[in-house]
């Protein structure tokens, strides 16, 4: 089920999405929670899943730094109790790749606020690091 949710989030994210918008931030949070749950399930590469989760979390922190504290809408989080690293690896990789492209595009877009462009570039770096960590 979580792999379906990851695929759905991947389909929603486009290069025209608002990098500070609810969809992108919700997808980031979902990616982080999924990597964290996969780390709990992992038998061989637990540290790599944990490092990926930490990288995503650092990206989220960098993204929200300096923004007004507006919580994401209350949604029922997906059941992560049954997450297996094998089922979420590729959907999570696809979602992180889409999110990285979104933030890289936003950072390179002319005319954006420079402080946000720096934040988006930092998010891209954290997501790319998370992608390298995924087993």
KOLLUMFI-705967 format. One line per field, with one value per atom (N, C-alpha, C): residue number from 0; atom name; y, z, x. Coordinates in pm, 1 decimal, always signed. Layout:
<pts>
nr: [NUM, ...];
atom: [CA, ...];
py: [Y, ...];
pz: [Z, ...];
px: [X, ...];
</pts>
This chain:
<pts>
nr: [0, 0, 0, 1, 1, 1, 2, 2, 2, 3, 3, 3, 4, 4, 4, 5, 5, 5, 6, 6, 6, 7, 7, 7, 8, 8, 8, 9, 9, 9, 10, 10, 10, 11, 11, 11, 12, 12, 12, 13, 13, 13, 14, 14, 14, 15, 15, 15, 16, 16, 16, 17, 17, 17, 18, 18, 18, 19, 19, 19, 20, 20, 20, 21, 21, 21, 22, 22, 22, 23, 23, 23, 24, 24, 24, 25, 25, 25, 26, 26, 26, 27, 27, 27, 28, 28, 28, 29, 29, 29, 30, 30, 30, 31, 31, 31, 32, 32, 32, 33, 33, 33, 34, 34, 34, 35, 35, 35, 36, 36, 36, 37, 37, 37, 38, 38, 38, 39, 39, 39, 40, 40, 40, 41, 41, 41, 42, 42, 42, 43, 43, 43, 44, 44, 44, 45, 45, 45, 46, 46, 46, 47, 47, 47, 48, 48, 48, 49, 49, 49, 50, 50, 50, 51, 51, 51, 52, 52, 52, 53, 53, 53, 54, 54, 54, 55, 55, 55, 56, 56, 56, 57, 57, 57, 58, 58, 58, 59, 59, 59, 60, 60, 60, 61, 61, 61, 62, 62, 62, 63, 63, 63, 64, 64, 64, 65, 65, 65, 66, 66, 66, 67, 67, 67, 68, 68, 68, 69, 69, 69, 70, 70, 70, 71, 71, 71, 72, 72, 72, 73, 73, 73, 74, 74, 74, 75, 75, 75, 76, 76, 76, 77, 77, 77, 78, 78, 78, 79, 79, 79, 80, 80, 80, 81, 81, 81, 82, 82, 82, 83, 83, 83, 84, 84, 84, 85, 85, 85, 86, 86, 86, 87, 87, 87, 88, 88, 88, 89, 89, 89, 90, 90, 90, 91, 91, 91, 92, 92, 92, 93, 93, 93, 94, 94, 94, 95, 95, 95, 96, 96, 96, 97, 97, 97, 98, 98, 98, 99, 99, 99, 100, 100, 100, 101, 101, 101, 102, 102, 102, 103, 103, 103, 104, 104, 104, 105, 105, 105, 106, 106, 106, 107, 107, 107, 108, 108, 108, 109, 109, 109, 110, 110, 110, 111, 111, 111, 112, 112, 112, 113, 113, 113, 114, 114, 114, 115, 115, 115, 116, 116, 116, 117, 117, 117, 118, 118, 118, 119, 119, 119, 120, 120, 120, 121, 121, 121, 122, 122, 122, 123, 123, 123, 124, 124, 124, 125, 125, 125, 126, 126, 126, 127, 127, 127, 128, 128, 128, 129, 129, 129, 130, 130, 130, 131, 131, 131, 132, 132, 132, 133, 133, 133, 134, 134, 134];
atom: [N, CA, C, N, CA, C, N, CA, C, N, CA, C, N, CA, C, N, CA, C, N, CA, C, N, CA, C, N, CA, C, N, CA, C, N, CA, C, N, CA, C, N, CA, C, N, CA, C, N, CA, C, N, CA, C, N, CA, C, N, CA, C, N, CA, C, N, CA, C, N, CA, C, N, CA, C, N, CA, C, N, CA, C, N, CA, C, N, CA, C, N, CA, C, N, CA, C, N, CA, C, N, CA, C, N, CA, C, N, CA, C, N, CA, C, N, CA, C, N, CA, C, N, CA, C, N, CA, C, N, CA, C, N, CA, C, N, CA, C, N, CA, C, N, CA, C, N, CA, C, N, CA, C, N, CA, C, N, CA, C, N, CA, C, N, CA, C, N, CA, C, N, CA, C, N, CA, C, N, CA, C, N, CA, C, N, CA, C, N, CA, C, N, CA, C, N, CA, C, N, CA, C, N, CA, C, N, CA, C, N, CA, C, N, CA, C, N, CA, C, N, CA, C, N, CA, C, N, CA, C, N, CA, C, N, CA, C, N, CA, C, N, CA, C, N, CA, C, N, CA, C, N, CA, C, N, CA, C, N, CA, C, N, CA, C, N, CA, C, N, CA, C, N, CA, C, N, CA, C, N, CA, C, N, CA, C, N, CA, C, N, CA, C, N, CA, C, N, CA, C, N, CA, C, N, CA, C, N, CA, C, N, CA, C, N, CA, C, N, CA, C, N, CA, C, N, CA, C, N, CA, C, N, CA, C, N, CA, C, N, CA, C, N, CA, C, N, CA, C, N, CA, C, N, CA, C, N, CA, C, N, CA, C, N, CA, C, N, CA, C, N, CA, C, N, CA, C, N, CA, C, N, CA, C, N, CA, C, N, CA, C, N, CA, C, N, CA, C, N, CA, C, N, CA, C, N, CA, C, N, CA, C, N, CA, C, N, CA, C, N, CA, C, N, CA, C, N, CA, C, N, CA, C, N, CA, C, N, CA, C, N, CA, C, N, CA, C, N, CA, C, N, CA, C, N, CA, C, N, CA, C, N, CA, C, N, CA, C, N, CA, C];
py: [-119.4, +0.0, +126.5, +130.1, +250.6, +275.5, +168.3, +189.1, +257.7, +228.7, +297.6, +445.5, +474.4, +613.8, +688.7, +624.8, +688.3, +715.3, +619.9, +639.8, +753.9, +760.6, +868.8, +1004.1, +1012.5, +1137.8, +1175.4, +1077.2, +1100.6, +1159.5, +1108.4, +1157.9, +1301.1, +1340.5, +1474.9, +1580.5, +1543.4, +1639.2, +1662.4, +1788.7, +1825.2, +1941.1, +1973.6, +2083.1, +2217.8, +2224.2, +2348.0, +2353.9, +2250.6, +2250.9, +2359.6, +2407.6, +2506.8, +2435.3, +2469.5, +2400.1, +2420.3, +2526.3, +2550.7, +2508.8, +2452.8, +2419.4, +2293.1, +2273.5, +2160.6, +2027.3, +2014.7, +1886.1, +1846.7, +1940.7, +1911.6, +1882.0, +1961.9, +1939.2, +1808.8, +1776.4, +1649.8, +1533.1, +1544.3, +1437.9, +1421.0, +1531.4, +1523.4, +1450.8, +1486.4, +1422.5, +1273.8, +1239.8, +1099.2, +1023.5, +1083.8, +1019.6, +995.7, +1093.0, +1080.9, +970.4, +968.7, +867.7, +728.2, +719.0, +589.3, +536.8, +623.6, +581.4, +540.1, +611.7, +578.5, +441.7, +417.5, +287.8, +174.9, +201.2, +99.8, +68.7, +170.0, +147.4, +52.6, +68.7, -20.1, -163.8, -180.5, -313.9, -377.3, -293.2, -341.1, -442.4, -540.1, -640.9, -620.2, -571.6, -559.8, -415.4, -326.8, -189.6, -86.4, -118.5, -29.6, +107.9, +112.6, +241.8, +327.1, +266.9, +344.5, +403.1, +324.5, +376.9, +490.0, +473.2, +576.7, +704.1, +692.6, +811.1, +879.2, +800.8, +859.3, +937.5, +877.8, +944.7, +1074.2, +1069.9, +1189.1, +1298.2, +1259.4, +1357.7, +1425.6, +1347.2, +1405.0, +1499.5, +1456.7, +1541.1, +1672.4, +1666.3, +1788.8, +1879.6, +1819.8, +1898.5, +1967.3, +1895.3, +1954.2, +2070.2, +2050.8, +2159.0, +2281.4, +2258.7, +2370.3, +2440.8, +2362.4, +2419.5, +2508.0, +2463.7, +2537.0, +2647.8, +2652.4, +2757.7, +2893.3, +2982.2, +3115.8, +3129.7, +3020.8, +3028.7, +3041.6, +3100.8, +3104.6, +2961.6, +2943.6, +2811.1, +2775.4, +2717.7, +2676.3, +2524.0, +2461.8, +2315.1, +2261.7, +2141.4, +2075.2, +2032.1, +2020.8, +1978.6, +1841.1, +1823.9, +1694.6, +1589.6, +1493.3, +1380.3, +1254.7, +1149.9, +1023.1, +974.0, +955.9, +904.6, +760.9, +721.7, +583.2, +488.9, +368.5, +268.1, +222.3, +258.9, +225.5, +101.7, +36.7, -81.5, -196.6, -204.1, -315.8, -279.4, -169.8, -128.6, -228.4, -271.3, -352.2, -276.6, -281.3, -204.9, -245.5, -371.6, -418.9, -356.1, -335.8, -282.9, -132.5, -60.7, +85.7, +143.9, +62.7, +115.4, +193.9, +131.3, +198.1, +310.5, +292.5, +407.6, +526.6, +498.7, +607.7, +674.7, +597.1, +653.3, +744.3, +700.4, +781.2, +911.4, +903.1, +1023.3, +1120.5, +1069.8, +1157.4, +1220.2, +1146.1, +1200.2, +1315.0, +1296.5, +1403.5, +1525.9, +1502.7, +1614.6, +1687.9, +1614.2, +1676.6, +1763.5, +1712.2, +1789.6, +1915.1, +1903.7, +2019.0, +2128.4, +2090.1, +2190.5, +2245.0, +2162.5, +2210.9, +2311.6, +2281.4, +2371.7, +2504.0, +2495.1, +2616.8, +2701.3, +2636.4, +2709.9, +2780.8, +2723.6, +2782.2, +2880.2, +2889.0, +2975.5, +3121.9, +3199.8, +3341.4, +3419.3, +3516.9, +3605.9, +3561.6, +3444.2, +3399.9, +3471.4, +3470.0, +3533.4, +3460.3, +3532.5, +3467.1, +3377.4, +3417.6, +3335.9, +3205.1, +3206.0, +3081.3, +2996.2, +3059.3, +2983.4, +2908.9, +2972.6, +2904.8, +2788.4, +2808.5, +2701.5, +2584.8, +2614.1, +2507.5, +2432.3, +2505.3, +2439.2, +2346.3, +2390.6, +2306.5, +2182.2, +2197.5, +2081.4, +1982.2, +2033.1, +1946.6, +1866.4, +1932.0, +1862.0, +1752.6, +1780.9, +1680.8, +1562.6, +1591.7, +1483.1, +1399.3, +1464.5, +1388.9, +1299.9, +1349.4, +1268.7, +1149.2, +1172.5, +1063.4, +958.1, +1001.6, +907.7, +824.1, +886.3, +810.7, +710.6, +740.7, +651.5, +531.9, +548.7, +436.2, +312.4, +199.3, +75.0, +27.8];
pz: [+0.0, +0.0, +0.0, +83.5, +88.9, -45.1, -118.0, -248.4, -343.9, -332.4, -413.6, -376.1, -247.5, -201.4, -251.6, -247.1, -297.4, -447.0, -521.7, -666.0, -693.9, -615.4, -633.0, -603.9, -498.1, -466.1, -578.2, -634.3, -745.3, -865.6, -894.0, -1008.8, -987.9, -862.3, -833.6, -849.4, -821.3, -825.5, -970.0, -1010.9, -1143.3, -1126.4, -1232.8, -1225.2, -1203.4, -1227.9, -1206.7, -1068.3, -988.5, -853.2, -769.9, -671.1, -579.0, -483.9, -486.5, -401.0, -251.7, -216.7, -77.3, -47.4, -147.2, -133.9, -52.7, -25.1, +56.9, -7.4, -138.8, -203.9, -190.0, -216.4, -208.9, -65.7, +29.4, +168.6, +222.9, +180.3, +222.3, +163.4, +37.8, -25.7, +43.4, +80.7, +154.3, +286.9, +358.5, +488.1, +470.4, +367.4, +339.0, +305.9, +225.7, +190.1, +313.9, +401.2, +523.0, +612.4, +633.4, +719.9, +660.2, +528.3, +463.1, +477.9, +455.3, +471.6, +615.6, +708.2, +849.0, +880.6, +826.9, +848.8, +781.9, +664.4, +596.3, +676.1, +742.0, +826.6, +941.2, +995.6, +1103.6, +1054.7, +928.2, +871.5, +817.2, +780.5, +709.8, +793.2, +722.2, +789.0, +757.4, +638.2, +598.3, +588.3, +535.3, +506.1, +593.4, +717.0, +805.8, +814.9, +822.8, +834.8, +710.7, +594.0, +470.5, +466.2, +508.2, +513.9, +615.9, +728.3, +832.3, +781.3, +714.5, +659.6, +554.9, +473.9, +375.3, +445.7, +548.8, +625.0, +688.0, +745.6, +808.2, +703.2, +585.3, +478.9, +436.5, +423.7, +386.6, +496.5, +621.2, +734.2, +737.3, +707.3, +702.7, +589.2, +477.4, +367.7, +407.5, +479.9, +528.5, +622.4, +713.1, +805.2, +728.7, +628.5, +549.1, +472.5, +421.3, +345.6, +433.2, +553.3, +639.4, +719.2, +717.8, +788.8, +728.1, +810.3, +762.8, +707.6, +695.8, +650.5, +770.9, +750.4, +860.8, +903.2, +1030.3, +1082.8, +1052.3, +935.7, +898.5, +887.2, +972.1, +971.3, +844.7, +809.2, +696.2, +737.9, +641.8, +678.4, +746.3, +839.8, +907.6, +809.5, +787.5, +704.5, +779.7, +753.0, +815.9, +754.0, +835.2, +778.5, +733.0, +628.3, +583.8, +689.8, +689.8, +784.7, +743.0, +822.9, +791.0, +865.4, +936.8, +1013.3, +923.5, +806.9, +716.8, +606.0, +621.4, +518.7, +511.7, +391.3, +370.7, +273.9, +299.7, +216.1, +69.8, +43.0, -95.5, -171.6, -104.2, -175.0, -193.7, -107.7, -117.3, -183.1, -205.2, -258.3, -388.9, -489.2, -619.5, -619.7, -558.7, -553.9, -476.7, -369.4, -293.6, -376.4, -447.0, -534.4, -640.1, -699.5, -801.7, -742.4, -622.2, -558.0, -523.9, -467.6, -433.7, -557.9, -666.6, -792.0, -842.0, -836.0, -877.2, -788.4, -658.0, -565.5, -586.3, -608.8, -633.4, -759.3, -864.2, -988.4, -965.6, -887.1, -855.4, -787.2, -684.5, -609.3, -689.8, -771.6, -857.4, -959.0, -1018.0, -1115.3, -1049.2, -929.7, -857.8, -822.3, -782.7, -745.6, -865.5, -984.8, -1106.0, -1176.5, -1131.8, -1197.1, -1174.7, -1282.2, -1263.6, -1199.0, -1121.6, -1063.3, -930.4, -882.2, -752.6, -640.4, -521.7, -408.4, -380.7, -373.5, -355.5, -232.4, -122.1, -0.9, -17.0, -97.6, -123.6, -223.3, -322.4, -418.1, -346.6, -248.4, -170.7, -91.0, -33.4, +43.0, -49.3, -167.0, -260.3, -310.1, -332.6, -373.6, -262.6, -137.5, -24.9, -14.5, -36.3, -34.0, -141.9, -259.6, -368.2, -326.1, -262.5, -217.7, -116.4, -23.8, +76.0, +11.4, -83.9, -151.0, -236.9, -302.1, -381.0, -292.2, -174.1, -78.7, -33.1, -8.3, +32.0, -78.5, -202.4, -314.9, -322.3, -296.6, -297.1, -183.1, -72.7, +43.5, +28.2, -46.9, -57.6, -110.3, -43.6, -90.5, -222.8];
px: [+81.1, +0.0, +85.9, +189.8, +273.5, +342.2, +375.2, +437.5, +340.0, +210.2, +109.9, +101.9, +112.3, +108.3, +230.5, +347.1, +469.5, +457.3, +403.6, +385.7, +287.6, +180.3, +83.0, +147.0, +227.0, +295.8, +391.6, +460.7, +553.0, +479.4, +359.9, +283.2, +234.3, +211.7, +161.0, +270.1, +392.9, +502.8, +545.7, +545.6, +594.6, +691.9, +763.6, +860.0, +791.7, +660.8, +586.1, +522.3, +536.4, +480.1, +546.0, +473.1, +527.5, +623.8, +752.9, +848.9, +822.8, +750.8, +715.4, +571.2, +503.9, +362.6, +336.6, +210.9, +167.0, +203.4, +183.8, +211.4, +357.7, +446.5, +589.6, +631.6, +585.4, +623.7, +565.5, +443.7, +383.1, +460.7, +500.9, +578.7, +714.5, +776.5, +903.4, +884.8, +780.4, +753.7, +725.2, +649.2, +620.0, +748.5, +835.0, +962.1, +1047.5, +1052.5, +1133.2, +1079.1, +948.9, +887.7, +903.2, +896.3, +911.1, +1053.4, +1151.7, +1291.4, +1317.9, +1258.3, +1274.1, +1212.7, +1093.7, +1028.3, +1106.9, +1161.9, +1242.5, +1368.3, +1425.0, +1542.3, +1507.5, +1387.5, +1343.6, +1327.7, +1289.7, +1268.2, +1396.4, +1492.6, +1611.7, +1689.7, +1741.4, +1824.1, +1971.5, +2001.1, +2141.7, +2189.5, +2108.8, +2152.5, +2082.0, +2060.5, +1986.9, +2052.0, +2184.1, +2251.9, +2232.5, +2228.4, +2208.7, +2068.1, +1968.6, +1831.4, +1822.5, +1888.8, +1887.4, +1952.7, +2067.3, +2133.9, +2046.4, +1976.1, +1885.3, +1774.3, +1717.8, +1611.7, +1662.3, +1781.5, +1839.3, +1864.9, +1911.6, +1936.1, +1806.6, +1700.2, +1570.4, +1522.5, +1536.0, +1493.6, +1571.7, +1700.9, +1781.2, +1733.6, +1694.5, +1638.8, +1508.8, +1425.5, +1299.6, +1329.4, +1424.5, +1461.4, +1511.0, +1592.4, +1647.2, +1535.6, +1439.9, +1328.6, +1241.2, +1212.5, +1119.4, +1185.4, +1317.7, +1390.5, +1353.7, +1305.7, +1271.7, +1131.7, +1059.3, +920.8, +828.7, +711.4, +615.7, +581.3, +558.1, +528.8, +384.0, +362.6, +227.9, +226.7, +149.4, +146.8, +81.4, +120.2, +56.9, -82.4, -173.0, -308.2, -304.0, -393.9, -401.8, -451.9, -370.1, -409.1, -370.0, -441.6, -406.6, -277.6, -174.7, -49.6, -69.1, -1.0, -14.3, +40.5, -10.9, +35.1, +174.1, +273.0, +410.9, +459.3, +368.4, +408.8, +451.5, +396.0, +424.8, +524.3, +596.1, +692.2, +806.9, +835.9, +955.7, +1044.7, +1172.4, +1264.4, +1254.7, +1229.9, +1223.4, +1106.6, +993.0, +876.0, +880.6, +951.8, +950.3, +1074.8, +1176.3, +1303.2, +1282.1, +1224.3, +1211.6, +1108.7, +989.0, +897.3, +954.6, +1028.9, +1090.8, +1198.9, +1277.5, +1381.5, +1318.1, +1207.5, +1139.6, +1085.5, +1027.8, +975.5, +1088.1, +1196.0, +1308.7, +1370.6, +1376.1, +1428.8, +1341.0, +1209.0, +1116.7, +1128.8, +1138.6, +1151.6, +1283.7, +1390.0, +1519.9, +1514.6, +1451.5, +1437.7, +1354.0, +1247.7, +1163.7, +1245.1, +1320.9, +1397.3, +1515.0, +1578.2, +1687.1, +1633.5, +1518.7, +1457.0, +1418.7, +1360.7, +1321.0, +1443.3, +1550.9, +1672.7, +1734.3, +1717.4, +1775.8, +1682.8, +1559.7, +1461.6, +1498.5, +1511.2, +1546.6, +1432.2, +1469.8, +1371.1, +1314.1, +1354.2, +1305.5, +1377.3, +1318.0, +1387.2, +1518.2, +1629.1, +1759.6, +1767.7, +1705.4, +1713.3, +1637.6, +1530.5, +1457.0, +1535.0, +1597.3, +1677.3, +1789.4, +1851.2, +1954.7, +1896.6, +1780.1, +1715.1, +1680.6, +1625.3, +1588.5, +1712.1, +1821.1, +1945.8, +1995.3, +1983.3, +2025.2, +1938.1, +1807.5, +1717.1, +1759.0, +1791.5, +1837.0, +1959.4, +2053.8, +2174.6, +2141.9, +2052.5, +2014.8, +1942.4, +1854.8, +1782.9, +1877.0, +1971.1, +2069.7, +2155.3, +2188.5, +2263.9, +2179.2, +2052.1, +1961.9, +1954.4, +1946.8, +1943.2, +2069.7, +2184.5, +2310.3, +2316.0, +2250.5, +2252.9, +2160.4, +2052.1, +1957.1, +2027.9, +2003.6, +2069.1, +2010.2];
</pts>
